[in-house]
């Protein structure tokens, strides 16, 4: 075999580990791209981030996940953006369910309002973001699965401070802002705005000035997420690889293992190019002197149907 051909083939075989960082970063919407770095360093970072749930020890579940990947079936990932405070593990400030279907090269992104009134297993009716405070990631995943009747195959938990650092590492993101407003000492004009990490956090947290409340806030979250994904796809600098991997290792937890990340890159990465966003329609109600976002049963059924139809499409 010609030595040049052999070198090219060997290079292709080695290439996927370098993309592992890009898959994680693009998936969790922090940073991503062509992390031309040594395999061991990327593997070390994935090992630090890897935090399986109790259910991941179930052999039947492992077989199910292997079958999903083998047959190119849809994969659902729950993204949790967590605001941690000293002495308090915090609540899931951001909850986004992403469903990727490689057969149709499409993705659905559902933002779940944090005040959504749901039945938290073992706790009763409460705001959905309290599930994380009550029972960490495991209960948050279970709550989403049982209330939406949709499987959550994997989770990615991001400390919001890490989100800020990741946006900075990317060099910022640009979004189209539909409404001029001020938040935390920053003014965001209507139209295209470029955000650094600190500004991005302020941008996605504003809701009091938004006539749509949490729905407007969720839309801004999705816009920043999409912008970060697009920026991640074109990210090519190797000068900040160490910084990026450090940000990941210190601020991200996931039950995705190394081989699963490899498969996500090889089979699922194109789904982001055909992205559809979903909103949950409900109304604000005060129950027991507490404000909740109440979603009618027919609306929950509509969301379930849309995501399931997307998952089953060929």
N, C-alpha and C positions, 0 to 999 in steps of 0.2 A: 504493500500500500504506500502511495506517495506520502512522504513525511508531512507535507503541508496539509493534505487532506486529513491525516490522522490527528494533527494538532488542532484543526478546526473542530473535529468531532469530539476530541477530549475537552476542548474549551466549552462546547455546548453542554457536555455532561457536567462540567463544573459550575456552569453559570447559575443554576437555580438557587444554590445557597446564598448567592449575593443578593438575590431578589427577595429572600425571606424577609429581610428588614423592610423592603418596600411593600410587601404584601401586608405585613402587620400595620405599618404606618398608614398605608392607603386605606386599609380596612377600618382602622380606628380613627381615621381622619386627622391624624396629627401631622405626620410627614411621610415621605416615601420616595420611591424612585430607585435609581440605579446605585445601590450601595455596594460598590466594588470593594469588598472587604474580605478578609480571610474567613474561611468557613468556621473555624473554632470560635472566633469572636462573635459572630452572629449566633452560633449555637449556644454559646454561654449566655447571651442576652435572652434568647428564647427560654432557656432553662430557668433563668431568674424570674421571668414573667409567667411561666407555666404554673398555674394553680388550679388543679382539677377540683371539681365538686364531688361530693359523696357519691352521686349517681354515676360518675365516670368510672367507678370500680365495677359496675354491673357488666358482666360479659355479654349479655344480650344487647345492651346499649352499644357496646363497642362493635358488635357484629352489624347492628343497624347502621351505624355511621360508616363503617367500611362499605356496606352495600350502597349507601347513598352516593359516596364518592365514586365507587366502581361503575355505577349506572348513570353517572352525571345527573343525579337528581338535585332538586333545589335544596339549598342550605340556608337556614335562618340564623342570624347572629343578633343577639341583643347587646347594644352598646349602652353602657352605663357611665355617665359623667358624674362623678361624685365630688361633692364639696366637703372635704375633711376639715374638721376644726380640732383644736387642741382639747383633748379629753373627750372628744365626741367623733365617732367615725363618720358622722354626717348622714345625709340623705342623697338619693339619686336625683340630682338636680336636672339631669338630662337622661331621657330614656328613648332610644331609637331602635326600632326593630327593622333590620335590613334582610330582605329575602332575595337571594341570588339564584337565577335559573339559567344555567349554562346552555340548555337546549334552545332557549329563545334569546340568549345573550341579553337578558334584561334583569333589572333590579327594581324592587319596590322598597321605598323607605317610609316607614310609619313613625311619626313623632307622637309619643304618648304624653299628653298633658300631665304634669306632675300631681295635680290636684284631682285627677280622675277618681271618682267614687267607685271602688271595687271591693270585692270580697277577698281579703287577705287570709289565706289558709291558716287556721288556728287563731286568728285575731279578729275576724269579723269585718264589717264594712268600715273602710277608712280610705285615706288618700293613697294612691298607688305608690308614691315615692316613700311612704313610711315602711313599705315592705323591706327595703334594704336596711333601714334603721332597726327593724325588729329582728331580722334573720339573715342579714348580709346578702351576698349575691344569690345564694341558693333559694332563699324565699322570694327574692325579686323575680328570678327566672320562673319559679313555680307559679307566682301570682299572674304573670303575663300569660303563661301557658293555659292556666285554668280559666281565666276570664275571657281570653280571646279565642280559646279552643284552637290554638296554633302551636305547633312544636317549636321550641327554641333549642337548636342543636348545639350552639356554642354561645359563650358570652365574651365580651371584652370590657373590662372595667378600667376607666381612665381617671386618674386624679386630675381635677381641673387645673391645678397648677402645672401639671405636666402638659396639658393641652396648650396652655399659654406658652410654655417653653418650646413646644413643638412648632407652633405657628411662627415663633421667632426664628427657629432654626431653618424653616423654609424660606425666610425672608419676607414673611407676610403673605396675605391673601387679598384678592380684590373681589368685591361683591357689588351687586346692583341693589342699592338701598331705595326702597319704595317710599319711605317717609322720613323727613328730617326730624331729628330729635336730639336731646342732650341726655347724657347718662354718666354719672360718676366724674363730672368735670370735663367730659369729652363731648364735642358736638359732631354729629354725623349728618352730613348734608345729603339731600336727595340725589340719586344717580350713583355713578361708580365711586366707591370709596375703597381705599387700600388700608388694611388693618394690620397692626402688629399684634403680638400675643395679648398684651394687656387690653388693647382696644377691642380685640375680638371677643374677649370675655365680657366686657361691658356691653358690647353690641348685642350679644345673644341673651343677655340677662334682662334687658329692659322689657317691661310689659305694662307698667302703670300708665305711660303716655300713649300706649298703643290702643286704638279703639277696638281692636280684636283681642286684646288681652293675651292669654296664653297661646292662642292660635297664631297671633302675629309673632310672638316670641319663638314659637316652634318653627315658623317659616324662616326666620332669621338663622336659627340653628341649622336648618337644612341647607340654607344658602352658603353658610360658612363651611359646612361639611362638604358640599359639592365642590366649592372652590378649593378646599384643601386636597380633595381627591384629585382634581385636575392638576393642581400644582405638584402633587406627589408624583403623578405620572410622568412629568417632565423634569423632575428633580435629578440632576446629574453631578452635583458637586461632591467630590470625595474628601474635601478638606474638613468637613464637619462630621464625618462618619462616627468618630469616637464620641463626639458630643451628642449626636442623635441616639446612638445606642445606649449611652448613659441615661438620657431622658426616658427612653423606653423602659430600661431595666428598673428605674427608680419609681416609675409612675403608672405602669401598666400591668394588669394581671389578666390572664386568659386561660381557658381550658383547651385551647388549640395547641396541639403538639407540633413538633417540627415537621413530621411527614405530612400532617394535615395542611400545614401552611404551604408546603411545596405543592400539594394538589390544588389548593385554592389558587395559587399563582398560575399553574399550568392550565387549569380548566375553567376558572371562574373570573379571571381578571377582566375580561371584556364586558362583563355584565354591567359595569358602571357606565358604559357608553350609551345605554338605553335606560335612563333612570326615570321612574314615575314616583311622585310623592303623594302620600295619602294624609288626609286630615280627618280627625274625629269630631263630628258635630255634636254638641251638647249644650247645656245651659248651666249657669251658675245658680246654685241653691244653697241656702243656709239651713243646716240641719244640726240641731243641738248647739246653736251659737257658733258653729264652724262652717266656713265656706267651702263648698265642694264643686267640682265640675261633674255634673250628672249626665250620663250618656244613655239614651233610650235603648231598649233591647234591640229594636229594629236597626239602629245605627251600628251596634256591635255586630249584628248579623251581617250587615252590609260589608263591614271591614273584613270580617272573617271570610266571606265569600270572595271578595276581591283578591285577598292574599292567597287563598287556597286555589282559586282559578289560575292565578299567576304561577303558583308552585307546580301545578299539574299540566301546564301548557307545554306542548311539544313543538 
